[in-house]
Amino acid sequence: MGQVQMWMGLRRMHTRSQFQWVDGNPLEGYTNWTPGEPNNANGREMCTEMLVSKTFWSNKWNDVNCDAAGYKSITVCEKPLREHD
């Protein structure tokens, strides 16, 4: 497997705003940014991807242009747990 990018539901709404999850909750506590990230390259990186690779910054986060095709291949979703009766 080469490098795979996974979109993980973390983005910012404006170039100067803080990152938040798609449910509107702010990014707080744990982060796992690749060194030097987020850097908002060219003022267009509003989404966050997780890089999955055996050799390159495995499982680290990178801010990315939301229109970039590479991160759309895999999406991580949250699903609430259902209690059993």
Buried (B, 14 or more C-beta within 10 A) or exposed (E): EEEBBBBBBBBBEEEEEEBBBEEEEEBEEEEEBBEEBBEBEEEBBBBBBBBBBEEEBEEBBBBBBBEBEEBBEEEEEEEEEEEEE
